[in-house]
């Protein structure tokens, strides 16, 4: 069972709580889709010193969450706390509006079901609703950075899987798969090291997931592996107990 409270809160370094000029720039305003005004006001106040504007779009009282008044590739926070049904629809709409847009879900502790549903709907990642503004900003920054051009080969091929790092697309047997940003990055790491056993600690380091010595923090990798397996086929990605995960060129019956 995944315990959301077990996920570590990132330690506050000088760069995370520094003056506005020291913050990593997020050039687009951040949209918060949700009805909790207190949450919106808190995050707006904590993000403002970093030069990040936050606009709240309520979900209750609208016949259709529509395009959420999104105008470009702005990051989106979706609050699952009050209207999870509309929040999941908002995630789907945000993802349809722009495949390059970063979507971060905010959920309550122990609400594993909503967190998993958010990932299924297309969220790139999730964190607790109680997370401070600096942590939300850091997670958004990391997700945005993952979309930047890299030095990887343009196209990675493992068996019938093809991953294009430039268009950020994945195909299996010619059919395009719909992956979140974090799932895409996880698959890219696994494909670069196909046939090699990768530990949870190494995957967390590759994906920029913070580690603070709490073993249960690796549950986050388990969640993303679970959803990735549903896309590429369970037999392609094996768990080697006590060691990590390995991606096979073809299906494997072992686990």
N, C-alpha and C positions, 0 to 999 in steps of 0.2 A: 504494500500500500504506500502510495506517495503522500508524504506529509509536507504541505506547502510551507509550514513554519520551520521545517528543517532546512530550507534553502537559506544560505548565508546572506546576511546583509553586508554589502560591500563596505570595507573599512573606509573611513573618511580620510583621504590623503590631502596634502596641500593643494593638489590640482583640482580636487573635487569641491572644496569649499573656499576656493580662492576668490579674489576680486574679479569682477566681470571681465576684465581684459585677459585674465588667465584661463577663462573657460573655453572649451572647444566650441567653435561657432556652429550653431544650428540656424541656418539662414532662413528657413521657412517657419512661419508661426505654427504652433502645435495646437491641434484641435482635440478637445476632450468631449467625447460623446457620452453623456450620462446626466443623471438628474440630481446628483448630490452637490448642492451649491457649496456646502462647507468644504468638501473635498476639492472642488474647483478653485475656490478662493485660496485655500492653503497652498495648492500646487502653483497657482498663478503667482502668489507672493514669493514662493521659494525659487521659482524659475526666473523671475524678473531680474534679479541681480546678475544673472548670466546673460542678460539681453534677450531672453526667450519670451515671446508673447504667447499667452495661452487663451484660447477662446472656447467657451463651453457651448455645446449644442445639446439641448435637452432631448430626451427620447420619449418621455410621457406626453400625451396630448397631441401627438402628431399622427395623422392617419398613415403616413408613410415616412420612414426615416430618410427616404430619398437619397440624394447624393451627399447628404451631410454638409452641403454648401462648401464642398472641397473645390479648390480652384487649381491645384497643381499637385506637386508631390509632397505636400506637407505631411509630417508625421502625425499619427492619430493615436490617441489614448482612448480606450473603450472601457468604461466602468461596468463591470458585471454585477455590481453590488445590489441594485434594486430591480432593474428590469432586464434580467438575463436574456429573455427571449428577444427583445428589441436590440439588445446589445450584440447578440450573435448576428442578427440581420445587419446591423451597422458594420460589423467586421466584414461580412460578405460584400456589402456595397462598397466599402473602402477598398477592398482588394480588387473588385471588378473595375473600379474607377481608375486605378493605376497599379499595375503589377510591380512597379518599383517603389511604391509607397510603403513606409515602415508602419506597422500596426502593433502596438503594445497593449495587451489586455491587463486590466487591474482587477484582482479578485480577492475575496476574503480568505483568511486562514482556514485550512481544512476543506475548502470548497474545491476538491479535486475534480469533480465532475464538470464544473463550469470551466475550469482551466483547460481540461482536455477538449471540451466542446469548442472553446475559443481557438485552440490550435487547429482543430478540424475545420473550423470556419475560415481559416486563413491567417490568423494572427501569427506574427513572427516569434513572439515570446510573451511571457506574462510575468508580473511581479505582484506583490501584495499591495492592496489599496492603502495601507498604512506606510508604505515606503516613502522616505523623505524625497524632496525635490531633487537633491543632488544625485540620488540613486536612479531616479527616473531619467534624469538627463543623461547620466552615464550609460544606461542601457540603450537609450535612443541613439546616442552617439556611436556606440559600438555596432548597433544594427545598421546604421547609415554607413559606417566605415566598411562594413562587410560587403557593401554594394560597389565599393570603389574598384577600379581596374586593378588587377594583380599581375604578378609575373608568371602565373600558371600557364601551362599550355592552353591554347584557345579552346580545344575540344578534348575532353577525356572520354575514353571508351573502355568499358569493362563488360565483356559479354554483349548482351543486348541493351545495355544501358549506355546512353550518350549524354554527356553533360557539356554544355557550351558556356564557358565562363564569360564570354562577351555579352551574349543575349540573355544570360542567366536563365537558360531553359534546359529542361531535362526530358529526354525521350526514352521510352522503353518499347522496343519492337516497333519503333516509328511513331508511337502514340505519345503525345505530350503529357507530362505529369504536372500536377499543380502542387507545388511545394512552397512552404513558408520560407522566409529568408534563412532562419536557423536550420531548417531541414535541408535546404540547398547547401549551406556551408558544411553541415555534417556529412552529407553525401560526397561533397567535393573532397573532404579530407579522407574519407574511406576509400574513394576511387583512386586517389593519388597513392594510397598505400594498400591497394587491393591484394588480398592474400596474406596480409600482415596483421597480426593481432595488436590492436590498439587498446591500451588501458583506458579506463574512465578518466583518470587523472590527465592523461595526454590529450584526450578529446576535449576535456574542459579547458585545458590550456590553449589548444588550437582554436577553440570557439570563443575564447575570451570570457569564459564563465568563471567568476571569482571562486577561490578556494580559501577557506580559513581553518582547515584542519578538521572540519566536521564531515565524517564519512558519508552521512546521509545526504550531503549536498549533491552527490553523484546521482541522486534520484532524478534530477533534471535531465541528465543524459538518458536515463531509462525512458522518460516520457517522450523525448524526441526520437529515440530509437524505435519505440512502439509505433509512433505515427509514420516514421519512414518505412518501416516494414510493411505497413498497410499499402504503401504506394508501390514499392519495388518488388514485393513478394517476400513472404516470411522466410523462405528457405535461402534467400540470397544473403542475408545478414545474420550470422550466427553469434551466439553468446558462448564464449569459452570461460567456463566458471572459474572465478578467481583471477582471471587474467584480462578479460576485456571482450572486444568485438572484432569480427573479421568479415570483410566483404568478399564474396565468392563471385567468380565470373559466371558460374551456373548455380542452380539451386543445390542446397545441401540439406540432407535429412537430419544431420546432427545438431545438437544445441548445447 
